[in-house]
């Protein structure tokens, strides 16, 4: 039976329970002292950062500022850079689609083959033709990846000989049954409102992440689908911290260790003391440990950044550096809103002390009525309007209309100062 090749599909969950439970507790505590609107602004930024790191794992280095430009349909003239921007935009659009689908369907099984094929289809149908062409394993021709289609050829990735393509349906059906998040629900509440045994679910997710890549169901894009599935699984278990942390950042910042852990977990059973399936139980256990350690590291990192007092101090320091000219603003980065952009190549706007006061207020208390800006900043009516215009131009402030409340955003060009280390060269 081809499905036996996946066994064991779970490590000893109890042996990893304490480690996984610690991760779950830390995820639940993220951002608890910040205003919900500020958390929403962080989530918007992290969609871009998650995309950036997922692209890095694929060997595609598209700067977060360029990703923001892509979201505003402001593409580079160079075709290669433009294609990578389109790829990044596709990733973020699919992230949003996944969130919307989970919110509407409630009890969706994110490991179901239909769900996985849907992710692949939505991503690949948004790509330019150049990014859908891969070399056939025979090396004698190029083939176009069909959105949502399982591979129809055998393939070897490094030392890993993926299972025969004719076995994919059976393997994916087994994958869907074993890793279905509903197995880890604690009660019979309405789908989408369950509570979960979070520790068991996290361990299962680590195993599912590896086993999906081992199956290698698609001709291309398997890593991308596995990471998007991982994000969806965390959201399904309510362990995504409201989008406040990303596994992809941890994986991308130590790609050598990540790839080594994946390759090690491909191993066949070592000896009679290594489980009962054809694959190594000890190697799968080690991969799940690695996965949980990555999660813990990223949650801990974001937890430090999201402490309110520390965030306000960084906002103040950034504002003062901008006021003095020690730090320059954007020279053309644009956010996704229709009125927030500065044209590419235009100089950064002037940054006033009143702008710093307004940013601090938005972080601490959430959306602000336009009529409150004068009292918050101590500025004249004319200066208050100019401050709002200047912050809007750089993507710090968004508003649904000229009368609507002002809402906070964290543009990518300011992230290195407001969230140090959030993006940059990978460690590996």
N, C-alpha and C positions, 0 to 999 in steps of 0.2 A: 504494500500500500504506500503511495507516495507521501501521504500525510504523516506517516511514521518518521519521515526524515526530519520533521520539526522538533521531535521530542528530545529532551524535555522542553516544554514551552514555558514553564515557570520554575524558578529556583525555589529553595526552601524559604518561603515567605517569612516564617517566624524568625528565622535567623537574621533577617534584615528589618524586622518590624520596628525596633527601637530607632534605627537610623532613619527609616522612612517616616516614622511618626514625628521625629524632630523636624524634618523638612516640612511636613504638613502644618505643624504648629507655627513655624516661622513664616510660612506663606500666608497663613491666616492673620498674622499680626502686621503685615506690611501696610504702611501708610495709615495706621489707625488714628493718628493725630492730625492728619491733613484734611482740609476741606474737600468734600467729594468733587467739586469742580476742579480743584488743583490736581487731584488724582486723575481726573479725566484728561487734563492737559499733559500729565506725565504719560498716560496711556497712549495718547496721540503721538507723542515723540517716540515712544518705544516701538510703535508699529514700524516707523522708519528705521530704528536701530535694529530691530529684529530682522527686517529685510536686508539691511546692510550686512549683518553677520551671516545670514543664510547665503547671500551671494558670495561672500568671502570663502565660505566652505566650498563653493563651486568654482573658485578661482576667479571670480568676477568682482573687481574692486570698484564699486560705484559709491562715491562719497555721499554721505547723508544729505549734504546741501544739494547735490545733483539729483538725489531722489526726491527731495522736496520740489525742485524745479519740475521734475517729471510729473508730479501730482498736479502741478499747475499747467501742464501741457506746454512747458517751456523747455524744449529739447535742444540738445547740442546739434550743431551743424554737421559735425563729424559723424558719419553713418555708424561706425562701431560704437562710439559713446552713446549715440541716440538709441541704438538697439539695447544697450545695457540699461539705459534709463527706462525704456519700455518694459524690459524684463522686471525691473524693480517695481514699477507701477503695477504690473500684473500681479506680483507677489502680494502687495498691499491690498489690492482689490479683492484677491481671493481670501486673504485674512478676514476682511470685512464680511465677505459672503459667508464664510464659515461661522462667524459670530452670529450673523443674522439667522442662519439656518438652525443653529443650536438653540437660539432664543425662541424660535418659532416652533421647532419640532419637539423640544423638551427632551424626550428619551432617546434621541438618536444614538445608534451604534456607530461610533466613528471608525470602527475597525471593519465594518461591513464592506465587501468589495465594491458595492455600488457607491458608497461614500468615498472610497479611495479613488475610484475611477472618476467620480465627479470632481474631486480636487484636481486631478491631473488634467481633466478636460477643460475646466475653467481657467487653469493657468496656461496651458499650451495654446488654447485658441486665441489668447491675447498676445502671443509672441509674434514677432516679425518672422517671415519665412527663413531668414538666415539662421535663426536660433532654434529652428525645428529640424535641422538637418544633422544627422549623425552618420558616422561610418558604420557600415554593416560589419558584424564580427568577422566575416570572411575577408574583409579588407579590400574587396574588389569593387565596391560601389557604395554610394551614399544612399541613405533612405530618409524619408520624411517621417518624423514622429507624428502619429495620428492622435489628436487629443482624446484622452480617455480610453485608448485601446491598449489591451495587454500585449506584451511582446509576442511575436510569432517566430522567434528564432532563439537558439541557445546562445549563451553568452558567458564569458569568463571575465571577472573583475579582479585584477591583481591575481592572487592565488586562489580566489574563490570561484569555483565552478558553480554557477547558479543552477537551480534545479531545471529539468527540461521544461520547455514552454508548455508542452501538452499537460503537465501536472499543475499548472497555475490555478485553474479553477478549483481543484480539490484542495490545494494548499491554502488558498485564500478563504475558502469556505470554513476550513478548520480554524484558521487565524481569527475569523470573525466570531466564532463560537467561544473560543477560549478567552479572548481578550475583551469581550463585550463589557463595557463599564457597568452594565446593569448587574453583573455578577457580584459587584462590590458594594451594592446598595444595602443599607442596613434595614430598611423598612419597605412597606408596600405603598408608599405615598404615590401621588400622581406623578407620572414621568416628568422629569424636569424639576421636581421638588424633593427628590429623595435626599437622604443623608447617606454618606458613604463611609465605608471602612477605608479611610484615606491612605493608610499605610499599605494595605494590600493592593489598592489601586495603583499607587506609585510604583511599587515593585513590579506589578504586571506591566505598567507602561514602559519601564526600562527594558523588560524582556520583549515587549511588542516592538519597540523601536528597533532592536537588533533583528528580530525575526522577520520583520517586514523588509529590511534591507537585505537579509539573507535570501528571501524569496525572490527579490529583484523582479517585481511583476511587470515593469514597463521597460520599453526600449531605451528610454532616457527619462531623467527627472525623478528617479527613485529617492534620492537623498532629499530633494525638495518636498516630495509628497510625505516622506517619513517625518520631516520636521514640522510640516503643517498639521499632519495627523497628531503629532505629539502635542502641539499647542492646543488642538481641538480637544484632545483627551484631558489635558489639564483643566481646560474650561469646563468640560463635562463633569469632572470631579470637583469643580469649584476650588481648584488649587492654583489657578492662574494668577492669584493675587490681583484680580481685576485688571489683568494685563500689565502689572507693575514689574514683571521680571521676565526674562527670556532665556530659555535653554540654549538657543542658538548662539548667544554671546559666549557662553561658557565653552561650547563645543568648538567655536571658531578660534577662540583665543588659545587653544591647545590642540590644534588639529592633529599633530603627530600622535599624541596620547589617545585622542578619540579614534583615529584610524587603527592604531595598534589594538585598542580595546575591541573594536569591531572585528578585526581579523582574528584576534584570539578567541572570541566567542563563536567563530565559525568552526572551531575545532571539533573533531570527532571525539567520542568517549575515550578517555585516556587508559582506563583499566577497570577492573571489576568493582572498584570503590568509587567510581565516578558516575553514579546514577545508573539508570537502566535503559535509557534511550540511546540512539546512535550518536547524538551530539553530546558534548561535554557539559555535565551539570555544573562542575566547578568553574568552567570558563564563563558560563552564563551568569552564575552567581557573581563572579568578578566584574562582569560588564554592568550588572545592576548596581553593584557597589559604586562603580565609576559614575554611572548615571546619577545616582542619588547624591554623590559628592559634588557633581557639577551643579545640580539643583540647589543644594545647600549653599554653595559658594556664591551663586548668583543672587539668591534671596538675601543672604547676609550683606552682600555688596549694596544692593538696592535699599535694604533696610537702613544702612548708614546714611545713604544719600537723602532719604525721605524723612529724616528727623526734622521737624518744623524749624526749630531754632537754628540748626546748622544750615538749612536751605535758605532761610531769611538772611543769614550772615553772608552766604555766597551771592545772593541777589544784591545785597548792599555793596559788597566788594566789586562785583561786576559793574554795577552802576557807576561807582566812583572811578573805576578804571576807564569806563567809556567817557565819563565827563571830562577826565583829564587828558584823554586822547591816547592813553597807554594801551588801550585795546580798541581796535577798530570794529565796526559793525559789518553787516553784510554789504557786499558790493554787487548785489544783484540776486541773492537767493530769494526765492519766492515760496510762500506757503500756498496751500491749496484753496484758500478762500478767494472769492471773485474780486475783492477790493483790497487785498492785503499786499499786493506785490510791489516791488520796486523793479523797474526795468533792468534787464541784464546790462551790466557795465556802468550803471549810475552810481555815484558815490554814496557812502553810508550817510544816514541822516544824523543831524546833531542830537546828542543825548544830554538831557538836562537833569538836574537834581530832582526836579518834580517827577520825571519819568521813573526814577528809582523809587520814590515814595509810592507812586501808583502801582508799580510792580509788586512791592512788598504788600500792599493792601490786597491786591488780587490774589496773591499766594495765601495770605493769612485768612481772608474772609470770603473769598469766592467772587462771583460776578458782582459788578458795581454799576449802579445807575449813572448815566452820564452827568446828571445834576450833582452827584456827590464828588466829582473829580476836583472841583475847586477847593472844597473843604479838606479833602484828603491831601492835596498837594500844596495848599497854601498859595496857589497861583491865581492870577487874574483870569477872567473868563476867556479872554483871547489866548493866553498862554495855555490854559487848560485844554482848549480845543486843539492847539498845536501839538501838545504832548500826546493826546490821543491819536492824532494823525500820524505822528512820527513813530509811535509804538506800533500802530497798525501797519505802517509801511514796512517795518522789519519783521512782522509776523508775531509780535508778542501779544497783540490784542486782536480779537475778532468780535464781530457784532453782526447780527442778522439783518439789521437795518440801521439807519442813522438815528433812530429813536430807541433802539433796543439796548439792553444791558451790555456792558463790556465784559468779555470773557477772556480768560488767560490762555495763552499758548506758549510753549517752549520751542522756539525755532531751532533747527539743527545747528545753525552757525554759532549760537550761544551755548549749546550743550557742553562743550569742553570746559566752560567756566562755571556753569551752574550745576553740572553733574560730572565732575572730574573723572576721567577714565572711562566714560560710557562708551565712547568709540575711539578708535585709533588703530595703529598697526597691531596685528595679532602677535601674541607672545611667541608662537612656534615659528 
